[in-house]
Amino acid sequence: MKRILVVVDMQNDFIDGALGTAEAAGIVNKVIKKIHSYSDAGDLVYATRDTHGEDYLETSEGKYLPVKHCIKGTKGWEIHKEVEEALRERKAVIIDKPTFGSEELVQKLWEENQRDEMEIELTGLCTDICVVTNALLLKTKLPETKISVDASCCAGVTPKSHAAALLTMEMCQIERKEGKC
């Protein structure tokens, strides 16, 4: 069975930039370790990168979250240096996404699933926005595929919203892993 790791939005703006948190900074080394673990076992690694334009504040998302972040080409948009190095070394597929969830990611993993049965594990930022959205999109497109999230390799906007997102995913049959980085 093929295993796939999805690393969601491990970008500077979510770690120590415009929307950074101590919790996000605290998972960086765990995520790097997880990337190496998957790659060393011969498994696939995908990553997403939140990508906005200069007009972000005029978008629907920007009106609800009026903080410019992950503007393409800026330092905040870039994947955290050590995470990016691990992804590049491991030949990860990186997908830019203009919104919370990535239809392109879902389609690519659906195609992978047509070739070989698989299981998917998600890590990254933010548990309560982009991780939960991508997990639910994947579960919708691949209802018989085992999908899990490693809670210790994710961080939310707040600890409370992180916990709420994990509960939502559990209720939708997305397995919660803890401390398996």
N, C-alpha and C positions, 0 to 999 in steps of 0.2 A: 504494500500500500504506500502510495506517495504521500509525503508530508509537506505541507507548505506553511511557511511563516509569513504573516503580513505585518509589516512594521508601519504603523500609521503616524504620519506627520511629526516625526522627530526633528522639528525645525527650531532654529534659534529663537524665533519670536515666541514659541510656546515653552521654551526651556528657560531662557534668561533675558528675553527681549520684551516686546510690547505686552505680551500676555503670559509671561513666564511665572512659574511658581517654584517654591522649594521642592514640592512633591515631584514636579516634572524633572527638575535637575537631579533629584534623587534616584531616578530610574535609568539614567543614561548608561551607566556601566552594566546594569542588569540586561538592558536591551542588547548591548554590544555582545555580551556573553551568550545571549540567546541566538543572535545572528550566527556567531561562530559555531555554536552547537548544531544548529540546523545544517549549515553549510558543510561542516566537517563530517556529518552523517550522509552527505550526498543529497540532501533535501533542497527544495527550492525556496528562495526568499524573494518576496515582493515588498515594495515600499510605496507609500503614497506621499505626496508633497502638496499641501494646501497651497493654492496658487490664485492670487488675486491681481487685478490691474489697478492702475492709479485711480480709477473711478470707483474703487471699493465702497467709499462712504455713500455713494448714490445707489448702490445695489440694495436689494431687499435685506440681505444679511447685514450689510453695513448700517442700515437704518436701525436694526435691532441690536447690533454690536458695533457701536460707533468708535472703534479703535482700529486704525490702519494696521494691518499685519499681513505678513506673508505676501508682500507685493513683489511680483516676479522681478528677479534681478537684484533684489536688495539682500543685505546680509541676513536680515530676519527671515527671508524666504528660504535661505540655504539650509540644508540638513546639517545638524550639529556636526562639527568637524570629525570627531572620532567615530560617530555613527556612520557618517558618509564614507569614511575610509573603510570601515568594516563592510558596508554594502558594496562598495566598488570592488574591494578585494574578492568578495564572494560572488561577484557578477550578478547582483540582485537586479531585478526589473523594477525601475522607478517610474511611477505614474503620477503625472500632475493632475490635480483635480480642482475644479473651480468652485466646488461646493462641499458639503459635509461628507457625502457618500460618493463613491466612484463607480459609475456604470461601466467604465472601461476595465477596472479591476474585476468586477463581477463577471463581465464577459470573458476576460482572459482566463479566469479560474474555472468558469463553466466549460470553456474549451479544453483546459487541462483535464477536467473531470471526464470528458468524453473519451480521452485517450487512456486514462488510468484512474481507478478509484483512488480517492484521496481523503485526507483530513486536513483541516485548516486551523491554525492557531493565530490569534491576533494579539498584538502588543502595541503600545504607543500612547499617543495623545490626541485629543483629550477623551478620556473614557466616556464622558457624559455627552459628547457631541459627535466627533468623527469616528471613534472606535465603535460606539453602539450603532451608529448609522450604517457603517460598512458591515458590521456583523449581521444586522437585520437584513440588509440587502442580500448578503451572501446566503443567509438561511432561507430567504424567500426564493432565490433562484436555484439553490441546491438543498432542498429540504431533507434529503436522505444522507447528506454529507455530515460527518461529525465536525462541528465547529466549536472551538473553545477560545477562551480569553484568559491570559495569565494576569490576574489582578495585581500581582507584585511587579509586573513589567508595564503597568499602565498608571496614569495619573489623570485626575479630573480637574475641572476648574476649581472645585473645592473638595475636601474629603467627603462631605455629605453627598454631593452630586455624583461623585465617583461611586460611592456605595449604592446609590439609587440606580445608576446605569447598570451596575453589575447585577442587581436584582432584576431589572427589566430583562436583561439578556438571559438570565437563568430561567425566567418565566417563559421565554421563547425557545427553550431547549438548547441554549448555547452554554456549554459546560464552563464552569468557573474553575480555573486552576489557581493555586496560590503557592508562591514561593518556589516555583520550578524553573527559575531563571538559571 
